């Protein structure tokens, strides 16, 4: 499978009216909406990283995606279109969101595009179940702890890849105001917000590492376009000695935080062999 980069995805969306019009990216005149520029760039940057990952898959194997907090599911629709057009293959996509109206809209878009390789479900990510084995868990700007649900679900179902671009990391902001060694930094509101973002993604990354994933943090778009541009990309490691969650717990202890990720697991499931039970 060839790798399509961000520029290729943007060019395709500019040229292919059938997908970009159906998704609402175009004016009736045919030009792309300027207000969608940021979203299109985010989707294109995320797609590039996904294509790098799935290029390692054998073509005969169906790839199954789970998009968490999918919203209007722009990402899955664009991925499905490109896979079929450029790679002559059609993965299967699940989309899940707590907003029933958005799920209804996704179903209408699916019908308009005649995509039979997609199923959308109304509900929480953590409650999602399927008979199909999910290979790749994705989430683009799932708000606050919804990103943690996506990570937790990916670990629980043993997804080969977990790829999330977090949005508003608000859970720790009030928790790190004081009672830790860096109060000289976090006493200032603006710095506390920025530091909470960094600490949140560090805790997420350490949790994934401790549960048997190799983790990289990448930028999908320049920070000038949006500061919410960091992709946490995790690949499940096989036949590797897992180091456990020591770094995760150490960060929690240093900053006296109670992070939501661990709440999705029992002590036993994250302690016995340093991997979370399904």
Kinemage of the C-alpha trace (Angstrom):
@kinemage 1
@onewidth
@group {chain A} dominant
@subgroup {mainchain}
@vectorlist {calphas} color= white
{ca unk a 1} P 0.000 0.000 0.000
{ca unk a 2} L 1.382 3.382 -0.970
{ca unk a 3} L 1.396 6.167 1.577
{ca unk a 4} L -0.636 9.279 0.826
{ca unk a 5} L 0.583 12.412 2.567
{ca unk a 6} L -1.341 15.364 3.945
{ca unk a 7} L -1.029 17.434 0.758
{ca unk a 8} L -2.400 14.547 -1.313
{ca unk a 9} L -5.462 14.284 0.923
{ca unk a 10} L -6.139 18.032 0.718
{ca unk a 11} L -5.760 17.996 -3.066
{ca unk a 12} L -8.133 15.051 -3.321
{ca unk a 13} L -10.778 16.830 -1.225
{ca unk a 14} L -10.363 19.947 -3.368
{ca unk a 15} L -10.827 17.983 -6.585
{ca unk a 16} L -13.370 15.311 -5.639
{ca unk a 17} L -16.773 16.950 -5.431
{ca unk a 18} L -18.647 13.741 -4.596
{ca unk a 19} L -17.096 13.378 -1.143
{ca unk a 20} L -16.426 17.014 -0.189
{ca unk a 21} L -19.920 18.228 -1.176
{ca unk a 22} L -21.651 15.390 0.640
{ca unk a 23} L -19.676 16.188 3.796
{ca unk a 24} L -20.541 19.882 3.538
{ca unk a 25} L -17.033 21.082 2.744
{ca unk a 26} L -18.173 23.069 -0.345
{ca unk a 27} L -20.347 26.055 -1.140
{ca unk a 28} L -23.104 25.605 -3.710
{ca unk a 29} L -20.779 27.451 -6.108
{ca unk a 30} L -18.316 24.559 -5.859
{ca unk a 31} L -15.510 26.243 -3.909
{ca unk a 32} L -14.331 24.864 -0.562
{ca unk a 33} L -15.624 26.725 2.465
{ca unk a 34} L -12.908 28.810 4.140
{ca unk a 35} L -14.472 28.013 7.497
{ca unk a 36} L -13.700 24.334 6.910
{ca unk a 37} L -10.012 24.914 6.177
{ca unk a 38} L -8.816 24.055 9.698
{ca unk a 39} L -10.959 20.922 9.873
{ca unk a 40} L -9.835 19.748 6.429
{ca unk a 41} L -6.175 20.205 7.399
{ca unk a 42} L -6.693 18.315 10.666
{ca unk a 43} L -8.365 15.444 8.839
{ca unk a 44} L -5.639 15.377 6.182
{ca unk a 45} L -2.851 15.390 8.772
{ca unk a 46} L -4.506 12.595 10.741
{ca unk a 47} L -5.110 10.572 7.565
{ca unk a 48} L -1.424 10.791 6.670
{ca unk a 49} L -0.421 9.197 9.969
{ca unk a 50} L -3.106 6.513 9.663
{ca unk a 51} L -1.916 5.582 6.165
{ca unk a 52} L 1.629 5.190 7.472
{ca unk a 53} L 0.326 2.751 10.069
{ca unk a 54} L -1.989 0.661 7.898
{ca unk a 55} L 0.539 0.423 5.065
{ca unk a 56} L 2.019 -2.409 7.142
{ca unk a 57} L -1.200 -4.446 6.906
{ca unk a 58} L -1.589 -7.264 4.417
{ca unk a 59} L -4.004 -6.256 1.653
{ca unk a 60} L -6.136 -9.389 2.012
{ca unk a 61} L -6.975 -8.615 5.628
{ca unk a 62} L -9.961 -6.366 6.347
{ca unk a 63} L -8.984 -3.452 8.585
{ca unk a 64} L -11.599 -2.522 11.182
{ca unk a 65} L -11.662 1.009 12.606
{ca unk a 66} L -13.483 2.318 15.652
{ca unk a 67} L -13.933 6.107 15.648
{ca unk a 68} L -14.717 7.249 19.187
{ca unk a 69} L -16.786 10.378 19.850
{ca unk a 70} L -17.107 10.489 16.084
{ca unk a 71} L -19.318 13.575 15.830
{ca unk a 72} L -20.113 13.967 12.114
{ca unk a 73} L -17.469 11.311 11.410
{ca unk a 74} L -15.665 13.361 8.783
{ca unk a 75} L -12.493 11.387 9.428
{ca unk a 76} L -14.026 7.964 8.781
{ca unk a 77} L -15.882 9.098 5.665
{ca unk a 78} L -12.714 10.595 4.156
{ca unk a 79} L -10.699 7.506 5.065
{ca unk a 80} L -13.276 5.189 3.510
{ca unk a 81} L -13.342 7.234 0.309
{ca unk a 82} L -9.559 7.308 -0.059
{ca unk a 83} L -9.095 3.629 0.754
{ca unk a 84} L -11.534 2.655 -1.968
{ca unk a 85} L -10.378 5.184 -4.573
{ca unk a 86} L -6.602 4.998 -4.086
{ca unk a 87} L -6.009 1.559 -2.556
{ca unk a 88} L -8.899 -0.433 -4.072
{ca unk a 89} L -9.876 -1.764 -0.669
{ca unk a 90} L -12.685 -1.034 1.751
{ca unk a 91} L -12.052 -1.189 5.517
{ca unk a 92} L -14.912 -1.460 7.992
{ca unk a 93} L -15.749 1.494 10.214
{ca unk a 94} L -17.631 1.754 13.479
{ca unk a 95} L -18.571 5.196 14.763
{ca unk a 96} L -19.856 5.844 18.272
{ca unk a 97} L -21.051 9.063 19.915
{ca unk a 98} L -23.287 10.062 22.819
{ca unk a 99} L -25.079 12.635 20.643
{ca unk a 100} L -27.995 10.864 19.007
{ca unk a 101} L -28.621 13.667 16.491
{ca unk a 102} L -25.044 13.468 15.236
{ca unk a 103} L -25.310 9.702 14.862
{ca unk a 104} L -28.537 10.195 12.891
{ca unk a 105} L -26.670 12.650 10.645
{ca unk a 106} L -23.834 10.168 10.139
{ca unk a 107} L -26.330 7.532 9.053
{ca unk a 108} L -27.861 9.955 6.553
{ca unk a 109} L -24.402 10.707 5.129
{ca unk a 110} L -23.620 6.992 4.953
{ca unk a 111} L -26.783 6.386 2.936
{ca unk a 112} L -26.026 9.341 0.639
{ca unk a 113} L -22.566 7.908 -0.083
{ca unk a 114} L -23.919 4.347 -0.282
{ca unk a 115} L -21.300 3.080 2.181
{ca unk a 116} L -22.244 -0.362 3.408
{ca unk a 117} L -18.952 -0.705 5.298
{ca unk a 118} L -19.979 1.572 8.173
{ca unk a 119} L -22.071 1.183 11.314
{ca unk a 120} L -22.871 4.059 13.667
{ca unk a 121} L -23.948 3.526 17.255
{ca unk a 122} L -25.416 5.894 19.828
{ca unk a 123} L -23.759 5.561 23.233
{ca unk a 124} L -20.565 5.864 25.217
{ca unk a 125} L -17.290 4.632 23.796
{ca unk a 126} L -16.531 2.528 26.853
{ca unk a 127} L -19.817 0.625 26.391
{ca unk a 128} L -19.206 -0.190 22.716
{ca unk a 129} L -19.293 -3.880 21.760
{ca unk a 130} L -18.943 -5.687 18.453
{ca unk a 131} L -18.452 -9.185 17.074
{ca unk a 132} L -15.782 -7.783 14.751
{ca unk a 133} L -12.227 -7.491 16.024
{ca unk a 134} L -11.243 -3.813 16.013
{ca unk a 135} L -7.737 -3.144 14.678
{ca unk a 136} L -7.439 0.638 14.950
{ca unk a 137} L -9.080 2.949 17.493
{ca unk a 138} L -9.161 6.594 16.399
{ca unk a 139} L -10.478 9.819 17.921
{ca unk a 140} L -10.148 13.359 16.612
{ca unk a 141} L -10.777 16.012 19.269
{ca unk a 142} L -12.860 13.909 21.624
{ca unk a 143} L -13.526 16.388 24.411
{ca unk a 144} L -11.799 16.070 27.772
{ca unk a 145} L -12.198 12.583 29.283
{ca unk a 146} L -13.823 11.208 26.091
{ca unk a 147} L -10.252 10.826 24.821
{ca unk a 148} L -9.464 8.742 27.901
{ca unk a 149} L -12.490 6.556 27.172
{ca unk a 150} L -11.117 5.960 23.673
{ca unk a 151} L -7.705 4.982 25.053
{ca unk a 152} L -9.236 2.743 27.719
{ca unk a 153} L -11.498 1.033 25.189
{ca unk a 154} L -8.578 0.461 22.842
{ca unk a 155} L -6.572 -1.184 25.605
{ca unk a 156} L -9.488 -3.305 26.786
{ca unk a 157} L -10.240 -4.712 23.327
{ca unk a 158} L -6.552 -5.171 22.506
{ca unk a 159} L -6.552 -2.849 19.490
{ca unk a 160} L -3.381 -3.078 17.429
{ca unk a 161} L -3.237 0.715 17.158
{ca unk a 162} L -4.711 3.505 19.275
{ca unk a 163} L -4.461 6.933 17.638
{ca unk a 164} L -6.033 9.949 19.349
{ca unk a 165} L -5.781 13.706 18.931
{ca unk a 166} L -7.013 15.151 22.257
{ca unk a 167} L -9.074 18.303 22.511
{ca unk a 168} L -9.836 20.118 25.778
{ca unk a 169} L -7.813 18.566 28.598
{ca unk a 170} L -9.655 20.163 31.489
{ca unk a 171} L -9.773 17.407 34.083
{ca unk a 172} L -6.438 18.161 35.782
{ca unk a 173} L -6.495 21.955 35.746
{ca unk a 174} L -8.148 22.323 39.123
{ca unk a 175} L -6.177 19.419 40.596
{ca unk a 176} L -2.704 20.875 39.979
{ca unk a 177} L -3.202 24.328 41.449
{ca unk a 178} L -1.139 23.469 44.540
{ca unk a 179} L 0.302 20.623 46.690
{ca unk a 180} L 3.067 19.607 44.257
{ca unk a 181} L 6.707 20.631 43.576
{ca unk a 182} L 5.880 22.982 40.648
{ca unk a 183} L 3.375 25.281 42.318
{ca unk a 184} L 5.658 28.164 41.325
{ca unk a 185} L 4.552 27.431 37.764
{ca unk a 186} L 0.941 26.374 38.188
{ca unk a 187} L -0.096 29.276 40.441
{ca unk a 188} L -0.472 31.300 37.233
{ca unk a 189} L -3.690 30.442 35.446
{ca unk a 190} L -2.409 30.566 31.879
{ca unk a 191} L 0.652 28.461 32.688
{ca unk a 192} L -1.486 26.031 34.690
{ca unk a 193} L -3.714 25.465 31.644
{ca unk a 194} L -0.742 24.842 29.367
{ca unk a 195} L 0.956 22.593 31.892
{ca unk a 196} L -2.262 20.632 32.483
{ca unk a 197} L -2.378 19.848 28.765
{ca unk a 198} L 1.200 18.553 28.832
{ca unk a 199} L 0.710 16.546 32.030
{ca unk a 200} L -2.557 15.037 30.781
{ca unk a 201} L -0.989 13.767 27.562
{ca unk a 202} L 2.089 12.568 29.461
{ca unk a 203} L -0.129 10.511 31.784
{ca unk a 204} L -2.016 9.089 28.817
{ca unk a 205} L 1.226 8.160 27.096
{ca unk a 206} L 2.696 6.541 30.224
{ca unk a 207} L -0.510 4.569 30.750
{ca unk a 208} L -0.304 3.222 27.207
{ca unk a 209} L 3.388 2.388 27.641
{ca unk a 210} L 2.611 0.537 30.849
{ca unk a 211} L -0.033 -1.508 29.079
{ca unk a 212} L 2.202 -2.820 26.334
{ca unk a 213} L 2.100 -0.115 23.657
{ca unk a 214} L 4.908 1.715 21.892
{ca unk a 215} L 3.984 5.410 21.939
{ca unk a 216} L 4.889 8.369 19.751
{ca unk a 217} L 3.630 11.948 19.982
{ca unk a 218} L 3.372 13.715 16.626
{ca unk a 219} L 1.990 16.978 15.260
{ca unk a 220} L -0.687 16.524 12.587
{ca unk a 221} L -0.820 20.238 11.690
{ca unk a 222} L 1.321 23.287 12.559
{ca unk a 223} L 0.495 24.820 15.965
{ca unk a 224} L -0.389 28.100 14.240
{ca unk a 225} L -3.424 26.378 12.739
{ca unk a 226} L -4.516 24.940 16.096
{ca unk a 227} L -2.742 24.207 19.392
{ca unk a 228} L -4.814 21.002 19.611
{ca unk a 229} L -2.544 19.326 17.077
{ca unk a 230} L -0.821 16.545 19.035
{ca unk a 231} L -1.451 12.959 17.983
{ca unk a 232} L -0.838 10.221 20.537
{ca unk a 233} L -0.033 7.223 18.351
{ca unk a 234} L 0.278 3.877 20.144
{ca unk a 235} L 1.198 0.501 18.638
{ca unk a 236} L 0.644 -2.745 20.551
{ca unk a 237} L 3.932 -4.547 21.188
{ca unk a 238} L 4.144 -8.327 21.008
{ca unk a 239} L 6.574 -10.549 22.911
{ca unk a 240} L 8.001 -7.646 24.853
{ca unk a 241} L 8.664 -7.346 28.576
{ca unk a 242} L 6.303 -4.639 29.749
{ca unk a 243} L 7.723 -2.311 32.344
{ca unk a 244} L 4.399 -1.772 34.080
{ca unk a 245} L 2.808 1.471 35.179
{ca unk a 246} L 5.497 2.791 37.530
{ca unk a 247} L 6.031 6.028 35.571
{ca unk a 248} L 2.297 6.625 35.368
{ca unk a 249} L 1.813 6.201 39.116
{ca unk a 250} L 4.902 8.290 39.840
{ca unk a 251} L 3.536 11.231 37.853
{ca unk a 252} L 0.187 10.866 39.596
{ca unk a 253} L 1.917 10.909 42.982
{ca unk a 254} L 4.195 13.868 42.241
{ca unk a 255} L 1.313 16.085 41.170
{ca unk a 256} L -1.250 14.618 43.558
{ca unk a 257} L -3.712 13.936 40.747
{ca unk a 258} L -6.582 11.515 40.301
{ca unk a 259} L -6.556 10.800 36.576
{ca unk a 260} L -9.619 9.318 34.892
{ca unk a 261} L -7.896 6.639 32.817
{ca unk a 262} L -7.249 4.331 35.746
{ca unk a 263} L -10.918 4.498 36.747
{ca unk a 264} L -11.821 2.295 33.763
{ca unk a 265} L -9.742 -0.587 35.154
{ca unk a 266} L -9.623 -2.555 38.367
{ca unk a 267} L -6.410 -2.763 40.352
{ca unk a 268} L -6.119 -6.420 39.443
{ca unk a 269} L -6.479 -5.858 35.698
{ca unk a 270} L -3.668 -3.315 35.586
{ca unk a 271} L -1.391 -4.914 38.092
{ca unk a 272} L -0.904 -8.631 37.459
{ca unk a 273} L 1.080 -8.698 34.233
{ca unk a 274} L 1.218 -4.955 33.537
{ca unk a 275} L -1.423 -5.205 30.832
{ca unk a 276} L -5.106 -4.426 31.079
{ca unk a 277} L -7.527 -7.300 30.848
{ca unk a 278} L -10.237 -7.166 28.217
